[in-house]
Amino acid sequence: MAGHSHQSHEHGSDTDWASRAADITREGEVLMPYFTETVTWIASLCRGEGWEVRRIADIGSGPGVGTCVLAQEFDSAVVIAVDGSREMLDRAEARVKALGLSMRVQTLQAEIPVGLDRVGQVDLVWAAMVLHHIGDPVAALRELRSLLKPGGMLIVAEFGDPSRFLPDDVSVGRPGLGERLGDVDLSAAGFSDVSPDVIRAAGFDLVAERMVRVRRDPPLSEEARRVVLGYARRMSQLAEERLDLQDREALDVLIEEDSPLGIMRRQDVFLEVSRRIYVARAAGAVS
Ligand SMILES: C[S@@+](CC[C@H](N)C(=O)[O-])C[C@H]1O[C@@H](n2cnc3c(N)ncnc32)[C@H](O)[C@@H]1O
């Protein structure tokens, strides 16, 4: 998304990841169908090409929700979960242990693009929702390219369409609030641009692209509501410049935990999230 401002507060090194670990775990669990659909698809691409996957690097693994899906699907591969945050890796380790995957999952604390030389060569690099946090994603992608064995695959998951979670009429504020909130695109929040051009600029050829969608219908579970509440709170931080005063006041009601009209209590909240998945290989690589 060209034209995004690159405010440094959204980039990895300036974000307080430790405080976000619980939210990112919850989001990963609520969006589990996206992980399983994507990883199953990648595994079938690999099988179709006879590409045997023995080592995978999960870059910006966070609390390890995706790491464990990778380890379960590629059930003879070693997965190296790489993250800059110790708290995230502690959570990843606990999850790996609980799922009985400790023999095949390792963790490595590294602030990308530095420290990747400790990962070693891998057959797959998986980078989900992390590259937009890195100030220079082209430089980071070049480093990731150097991890891949010849013919190895890079998988990048990034924001898809703006998330939706409310019907158009929410009986709060002016009609059409749900739709206008849908236009407050969280992916435009000062993140780095991670487009096909960026991936190509780092020396990759794009081999496949797909949008993966998750929809949860009402009534939402408490956990799913908390994910929605998190999105709405982020929107309210961004809203200053994107919504008028009346809509901002209505949004305040929606994010009020105890309000009967708020996201945590109303019956019509749903969740629609999508992720765009890119599959790439080092340019000129023979598959
Ligand atoms: C939004 S979370 C995504 C977690 C996971 N991949 C997922 O899809 O659920 C971004 C993760 O990237 C990590 N991260 C951000 N910038 C990083 C950097 N420069 N080096 C290493 N990790 C970074 C954060 O610590 C956080 O765990």
PDBQT file of the ligand as one rigid body, heavy atoms in Angstrom, charges set to zero:
ROOT
HETATM    1  C1  LIG A 301       1.874  -9.126  15.016  1.00  0.00    +0.000 C 
HETATM    2  S1  LIG A 301       2.991 -10.239  15.733  1.00  0.00    +0.000 S 
HETATM    3  C2  LIG A 301       2.798 -11.644  14.667  1.00  0.00    +0.000 C 
HETATM    4  C3  LIG A 301       3.043 -12.934  15.389  1.00  0.00    +0.000 C 
HETATM    5  C4  LIG A 301       2.829 -14.195  14.560  1.00  0.00    +0.000 C 
HETATM    6  N1  LIG A 301       3.712 -14.288  13.427  1.00  0.00    +0.000 N 
HETATM    7  C5  LIG A 301       1.404 -14.276  14.102  1.00  0.00    +0.000 C 
HETATM    8  O1  LIG A 301       1.169 -14.231  12.906  1.00  0.00    +0.000 OA
HETATM    9  O2  LIG A 301       0.518 -14.401  14.964  1.00  0.00    +0.000 OA
HETATM   10  C6  LIG A 301       4.551  -9.585  15.259  1.00  0.00    +0.000 C 
HETATM   11  C7  LIG A 301       5.724 -10.276  15.959  1.00  0.00    +0.000 C 
HETATM   12  O3  LIG A 301       6.909  -9.857  15.312  1.00  0.00    +0.000 OA
HETATM   13  C8  LIG A 301       7.891  -9.607  16.286  1.00  0.00    +0.000 C 
HETATM   14  N2  LIG A 301       8.809  -8.608  15.714  1.00  0.00    +0.000 N 
HETATM   15  C9  LIG A 301       8.524  -7.365  15.312  1.00  0.00    +0.000 A 
HETATM   16  N3  LIG A 301       9.616  -6.760  14.802  1.00  0.00    +0.000 NA
HETATM   17  C10 LIG A 301      10.623  -7.669  14.912  1.00  0.00    +0.000 A 
HETATM   18  C11 LIG A 301      11.994  -7.672  14.571  1.00  0.00    +0.000 A 
HETATM   19  N4  LIG A 301      12.579  -6.628  14.004  1.00  0.00    +0.000 N 
HETATM   20  N5  LIG A 301      12.717  -8.784  14.826  1.00  0.00    +0.000 NA
HETATM   21  C12 LIG A 301      12.153  -9.858  15.394  1.00  0.00    +0.000 A 
HETATM   22  N6  LIG A 301      10.860  -9.939  15.726  1.00  0.00    +0.000 NA
HETATM   23  C13 LIG A 301      10.110  -8.854  15.490  1.00  0.00    +0.000 A 
HETATM   24  C14 LIG A 301       7.146  -9.113  17.506  1.00  0.00    +0.000 C 
HETATM   25  O4  LIG A 301       7.886  -9.330  18.692  1.00  0.00    +0.000 OA
HETATM   26  C15 LIG A 301       5.871  -9.936  17.427  1.00  0.00    +0.000 C 
HETATM   27  O5  LIG A 301       6.002 -11.120  18.168  1.00  0.00    +0.000 OA
ENDROOT
TORSDOF 0
